[in-house]
Amino acid sequence: MTDTVASTKPSVPWRQRTVLFMMASVTFLFLSFLLVSAYAWFHTDAAVRVARVGELRSLLVSLDPAKPGPDLAGRVVYVQGTAAAGQPITDSSTGVIFENTLITQRIVERYRGGRKAGWTPEETQFMPSSGARLDGWALTDPLLAATPSALGPLRPGEDYRLPAGMVLADSDPHAAYQPSGNARDSDPVSHPAANDRRLLYRTLRDGPLSVIAAVDRSGHGLVPLRIDGDDVALLANGSVDAATMVESVLKNANTARAETMLWALAAGWVLFLIPAIWAPVQRWIALTIVPLGGILATLTAASVAAVPGGVAGSFLTGQTVALGYVLLIGLAARRRGVLV
């Protein structure tokens, strides 16, 4: 006769399980705050871009290049031709002159020392060329300033005269540096000091240009289309047809949306495992379907709210779903006796 000894596994007291769940929930909500914030920030920018460009395309009069005329006032047109700069652009703060340039953007950054050391923006200014035209169309200042992505960087000492008091850096050919103290022999990129300044110029040169924009009241000027407070227009260097311009922007924006969704889904699956451990279901379901469903619901809600609500609306909607996720698990666990 063989004696059988039943082995018992000590269980965690319900009070301890409840405390652990509460601690896990607080940790989850804090981390979900960071995750949803980052997702809302990056996804909303791309989602709004897709929506705005899609609306711009829907209002386009024709895919063929348009000619100036009062009958087009207020309409969205596609224009292609050779852009000519007007007056030379002079940066009054540095004395640098830019010729054959439609618009120049000046970016000034200051190096901040201490615990949060790094370069921080100090000033950004657009300097359009007065009188710039595109085959009979006036290229207005708001239009040229509405599409900074069309601007390319300039090299100090090559594309423009190096301003007095500034130095070059071999490791950063697109910026000029102004040391805060006496001139130093060290590289300003690898050995910056507090209050150093960095100057960058970006520009759009004259020449072949393609534009999708609205027509002003005169019927002869191109302006950005105002959509929900945003200035929307498309500019492309060279002769690019309207369909290609739109598809290129949409492709880049949709790629950014997809990449943001993938990294948020991967990180969120791991994060949503924290409260899922207490879900009163089979273990394999708690570790797969439950967290996957939670993060998908959160990201979907944040995505839907991105365009109408902006970053704030996307974050609040997504975080509300994440809060509902942990509350639902807690209520289900309490009803099944996992938590008392």
For each residue, the residues with C-beta under 8 A, 3 or more apart:
1:
2:
3:
4:
5:
6:
7:
8:
9:
10:
11:
12: 16 17 20
13: 16 17
14: 17 18 339 340
15: 18 19 340
16: 12 13 19 20
17: 12 13 14 20 21 278 338 339
18: 14 15 21 22 339 340
19: 15 16 22 23
20: 12 16 17 23 24
21: 17 18 24 25 275 278 330 333 339
22: 18 19 25 26
23: 19 20 26 27
24: 20 21 27 28 274 275 277 278
25: 21 22 28 29 275 326 330
26: 22 23 29 30
27: 23 24 30 31 274
28: 24 25 31 32 271 272 274 275 322 326
29: 25 26 32 33 322 323 326
30: 26 27 33 34
31: 27 28 34 35 271 274
32: 28 29 35 36 268 271 298 319 322
33: 29 30 36 37 319
34: 30 31 37 38
35: 31 32 38 39 264 267 268 271
36: 32 33 39 40 298 302 315 318 319 322
37: 33 34 40 41 315
38: 34 35 41 42 264
39: 35 36 42 43 260 264 299 302 314 318
40: 36 37 43 44 302 306 311 312 314 315 318
41: 37 38 44 45 311
42: 38 39 45 46 256 260
43: 39 40 46 47 257 260 261 264 302 303 306 314
44: 40 41 47 48 306 307 310 311 314
45: 41 42 48 49 256
46: 42 43 49 50 253 254 256 257 260
47: 43 44 50 51 253 257 303 306 307
48: 44 45 51 52 230 306 307 310
49: 45 46 52 53 249 253
50: 46 47 53 54 250 253 254 257
51: 47 48 54 55 307
52: 48 49 55 56 227 228 230 232
53: 49 50 56 57 232 234 246 249 250 253
54: 50 51 57 58 250
55: 51 52 58 59 227 232
56: 52 53 59 60 76 212 225 227 232 233 234 246
57: 53 54 60 212 246
58: 54 55
59: 55 56 75 76 225
60: 56 57 63 76 77 78 212 242
61: 66 72 75 76 77 78
62: 66 77 78
63: 60 78 241 242 243
64: 78
65: 78 79 80 81
66: 61 62 72 77 78 79 215
67: 136
68: 72 136 137 215 219 220
69: 72 219
70: 73 218 219
71: 219
72: 61 66 68 69 75 77 215 219
73: 70 215 216 217 218 219
74: 214 215 217
75: 59 61 72 214 215
76: 56 59 60 61 212 213 214 215 225
77: 60 61 62 66 72 212 213 214 215 222
78: 60 61 62 63 64 65 66 210 211 212 242
79: 65 66 134 135 137 210 211 212 213 222
80: 65 209 210 211 239 240 241
81: 65 134 135 137 208 209
82: 134 135 206 207 208 209
83: 102 132 133 134 139 206 207 208 209
84: 132 133 134 206
85: 88 99 100 101 102 129 131 132 205 206
86: 129 130 131 132 133
87: 129 130 131
88: 85 97 98 99 101 129
89: 97 98 99 101 103 104 127 128 129
90: 95 96 97 98
91: 94 95 96 97 98 104 106 127
92: 95
93: 106
94: 91 163 199
95: 90 91 92 163 164
96: 90 91 160 161 163 201
97: 88 89 90 91 160 161
98: 88 89 90 91 101 104 127 160 201 203
99: 85 88 89
100: 85 205 206
101: 85 88 89 98 104 129 203 204 205 206
102: 83 85 128 129 132 139 144 203 204 205 206 209
103: 89 126 127 128 129 132 141 144 145 151 203 204
104: 89 91 98 101 126 127 151 201 202 203
105: 124 125 126 127 148 151 201 202 203
106: 91 93 123 124 125 127 199 200 201
107: 121 123 124 199 200 201 202
108: 121 122 123 124 197 198 199 200
109: 119 120 121 122 197 198 200
110: 119 120 122 195 196 197 198
111: 117 118 119 120 180 192 193 194 195 196 197 198
112: 116 117 118 119 120 194
113: 117 193 194 195
114: 117 194
115:
116: 112
117: 111 112 113 114
118: 111 112
119: 109 110 111 112 192 198
120: 109 110 111 112
121: 107 108 109 124
122: 108 109 110 197
123: 106 107 108
124: 105 106 107 108 121
125: 105 106
126: 103 104 105 141 144 145 148
127: 89 91 98 103 104 105 106
128: 89 102 103 132 141 144 145
129: 85 86 87 88 89 101 102 103 132 144
130: 86 87
131: 85 86 87
132: 83 84 85 86 102 103 128 129 138 139 144 206
133: 83 84 86 136 137 138 139
134: 79 81 82 83 84 137 139 209 211 222
135: 79 81 82
136: 67 68 133 220
137: 68 79 81 133 134 211 220 221 222
138: 132 133 216 220 221 222
139: 83 102 132 133 134 143 144 211 221 222
140: 143 144 216 221 222 223
141: 103 126 128 144 145
142: 145 146 223 224 231
143: 139 140 146 147 211 213 222 223 224 233 235
144: 102 103 126 128 129 132 139 140 141 147 204 235
145: 103 126 128 141 142 148
146: 142 143 224 231 232 233
147: 143 144 150 151 233 234 235
148: 105 126 145 151 202
149:
150: 147 204 235 236 237
151: 103 104 105 147 148 202 203 204
152: 202 203 204 205
153: 174 200 201 202
154: 158 159 160 174 201 202 203
155: 158 159 173 174
156: 159 160 162 163 166 168 174 175 176 199 201
157: 160 161 162 168
158: 154 155
159: 154 155 156 201
160: 96 97 98 154 156 157 201
161: 96 97 157
162: 156 157 166 168 176
163: 94 95 96 156 166 176 199
164: 95
165: 178
166: 156 162 163 176 177 178 199
167: 176 177 178 179 183 188
168: 156 157 162 173 176 177
169: 172 173 175 177 187 188 189
170: 173 187
171: 187 189 190
172: 169 175 177 189
173: 155 168 169 170
174: 153 154 155 156 200
175: 156 169 172 198 199 200
176: 156 162 163 166 167 168 198 199 200
177: 166 167 168 169 172 188 189 196 197 198 199
178: 165 166 167 196 197 198 199
179: 167 182 183 184 188 193 196
180: 111 193 194 195 196 197
181: 184 193
182: 179
183: 167 179
184: 179 181 188 191 193
185:
186: 190 191
187: 169 170 171 190 191
188: 167 169 177 179 184 191 192 196 198
189: 169 171 172 177 192
190: 171 186 187
191: 184 186 187 188
192: 111 119 188 189 196
193: 111 113 179 180 181 184 196
194: 111 112 113 114 180
195: 110 111 113 180
196: 110 111 177 178 179 180 188 192 193
197: 108 109 110 111 122 177 178 180
198: 108 109 110 111 119 175 176 177 178 188
199: 94 106 107 108 156 163 166 175 176 177 178
200: 106 107 108 109 153 174 175 176
201: 96 98 104 105 106 107 153 154 156 159 160
202: 104 105 107 148 151 152 153 154
203: 98 101 102 103 104 105 151 152 154
204: 101 102 103 144 150 151 152 235 237
205: 85 100 101 102 152
206: 82 83 84 85 100 101 102 132 209
207: 82 83 237
208: 81 82 83 237 238 239
209: 80 81 82 83 102 134 206 235 236 237 238
210: 78 79 80 234 235 236 237 238 239 240 241 242 245
211: 78 79 80 134 137 139 143 222 233 234 235 236
212: 56 57 60 76 77 78 79 233 234 242 245 246
213: 76 77 79 143 222 223 224 225 233 234
214: 74 75 76 77 222 223 224 225 233
215: 66 68 72 73 74 75 76 77 219 220 221 222 223
216: 73 138 140 219 220 221 222 223
217: 73 74
218: 70 73 221
219: 68 69 70 71 72 73 215 216
220: 68 136 137 138 215 216
221: 137 138 139 140 215 216 218
222: 77 79 134 137 138 139 140 143 211 213 214 215 216 233
223: 140 142 143 213 214 215 216 233
224: 142 143 146 213 214 231 232 233
225: 56 59 76 213 214 231 232 233
226: 229 230 231 232
227: 52 55 56 230 232
228: 52
229: 226
230: 48 52 226 227
231: 142 146 224 225 226
232: 52 53 55 56 146 224 225 226 227
233: 56 143 146 147 211 212 213 214 222 223 224 225
234: 53 56 147 210 211 212 213 245 246 249
235: 143 144 147 150 204 209 210 211
236: 150 209 210 211 240 245 248
237: 150 204 207 208 209 210
238: 208 209 210
239: 80 208 210
240: 80 210 236 244 245
241: 63 80 210 244 245
242: 60 63 78 210 212 245 246
243: 63 246 247
244: 240 241 247 248
245: 210 212 234 236 240 241 242 248 249
246: 53 56 57 212 234 242 243 249 250
247: 243 244 250 251
248: 236 244 245 251 252
249: 49 53 234 245 246 252 253
250: 50 53 54 246 247 253 254
251: 247 248 254 255
252: 248 249 255 256
253: 46 47 49 50 53 249 250 256 257
254: 46 50 250 251 257 258
255: 251 252 258 259
256: 42 45 46 252 253 259 260
257: 43 46 47 50 253 254 260 261
258: 254 255 261 262
259: 255 256 262 263
260: 39 42 43 46 256 257 263 264
261: 43 257 258 264 265 299 303
262: 258 259 265 266
263: 259 260 266 267
264: 35 38 39 43 260 261 267 268 295 299
265: 261 262 268 269 295 296 299
266: 262 263 269 270
267: 35 263 264 270 271
268: 32 35 264 265 271 272 291 294 295 298 299
269: 265 266 272 273 291 292 295
270: 266 267 273 291
271: 28 31 32 35 267 268 274 291 295
272: 28 268 269 275 276 290 291 292 294 295 298 325
273: 269 270 276 277 287 291
274: 24 27 28 31 271 277
275: 21 24 25 28 272 278 279 325 326 329 330
276: 272 273 279 286 287 290 291 294 329
277: 24 273 274 286
278: 17 21 24 275 329 330 333 338 339
279: 275 276 285 286 290 329 332 333
280: 332 333 335 336 338
281: 285 286 290
282: 285 286
283: 286 287
284: 287 288
285: 279 281 282 288 289 290
286: 276 277 279 281 282 283 290
287: 273 276 283 284 290 291
288: 284 285 291 292
289: 285 292 293
290: 272 276 279 281 285 286 287 293 294 329
291: 268 269 270 271 272 273 276 287 288 294 295
292: 269 272 288 289 295 296
293: 289 290 296 297
294: 268 272 276 290 291 297 298 322 325
295: 264 265 268 269 271 272 291 292 298 299
296: 265 292 293 299 300
297: 293 294 300 301 321 325
298: 32 36 268 272 294 295 301 302 318 321 322 325
299: 39 261 264 265 268 295 296 302 303 318
300: 296 297 303 304
301: 297 298 304 305 317 318 320 321
302: 36 39 40 43 298 299 305 306 314 315 317 318 321
303: 43 47 261 299 300 306 314
304: 300 301 317
305: 301 302 308 309 313 314 316 317 318
306: 40 43 44 47 48 302 303 309 310 311 313 314
307: 44 47 48 51
308: 305 313
309: 305 306 312 313 314 316 317
310: 44 48 306 313 314
311: 40 41 44 306 314 315
312: 40 309 315 316
313: 305 306 308 309 310 316 317
314: 39 40 43 44 302 303 305 306 309 310 311 317 318
315: 36 37 40 302 311 312 318 319
316: 305 309 312 313 319 320
317: 301 302 304 305 309 313 314 320 321
318: 36 39 40 298 299 301 302 305 314 315 321 322
319: 32 33 36 315 316 322 323
320: 301 316 317 323 324
321: 297 298 301 302 317 318 324 325
322: 28 29 32 36 294 298 318 319 325 326
323: 29 319 320 326 327
324: 320 321 327 328
325: 272 275 294 297 298 321 322 328 329
326: 25 28 29 275 322 323 329 330
327: 323 324 330 331
328: 324 325 331 332
329: 275 276 278 279 290 325 326 332 333
330: 21 25 275 278 326 327 333 334 339
331: 327 328 334 335
332: 279 280 328 329 335 336
333: 21 278 279 280 329 330 336 338 339
334: 330 331 337 338 339 340
335: 280 331 332
336: 280 332 333
337: 334 340
338: 17 278 280 333 334
339: 14 17 18 21 278 330 333 334
340: 14 15 18 334 337
